[in-house]
Amino acid sequence: MDSNIVLYGASGHCKVIIDILQCNNQPVQAIIDDAPKLGTILDIPIIHTKQFDFSTAQNMILSIGNNKVRKRLAAELPFNFSTAIHPKAIVSNHASLGEGTVVMGGAVVNPDATIGKHCIINTGAVIEHDCRIEDYAHISPNASLAGGVTVGEGTQVGIGASVIQGIKIGKWVVIGAGAVIINDIPDNVVVVGNPGRILKK
């Protein structure tokens, strides 16, 4: 278990990660942000990045919801990245999670699922067996992926969306809230509706 975790990004997403870490008795050293507007979040101080002594940071989590920003910062920051798993999430011992990934309360990650780096598996999301979630993806609250689904890098599967088994979703896709995905999806598109249809590129 990592100690003295620094969170990068003062946001609502940051609040949820703090709660996860506190539930696991993992101390948060500080929250750092490029443009802090508040003094604290959940009683943890926010420090401007220019004022923070990065040499004191042993472990970090990028507490930023924007997938592209997480990717950029992960490439720029030379730190060990921790994972955070809510104690009321179910993560199979036969699943794998990459560095920097967070799993919220009520989420389920089943056997032989592979979750990449800096992913967000949000509240109540279901990742079934043999799914592959690539780096920087976000599976939103109550989204459900059946077995063998692939989700490409940086893709966001919207709140309450459903994806049938074996589907391949490309990179940097946005799946709208409540969409039902029954066909493969190419890269760089927005998909909405039931059944899911490409709205725009």
Secondary structure by P-SEA (a helix, b strand, c coil): cccbbbbccccaaaaaaaaaaaaacccccbbbbccccccccccbbbbcccccccccccbbbcccccaaaaaaaaaccccbbbbbbbccbbbbccbbbcccbbbcccbbbcccbbbccccccccbbbbccbbbbcccccccccbbbccbbbbccccccccbbbbccbbbbbcbbbbccbbbbccccccbbbbbcccbbbccc
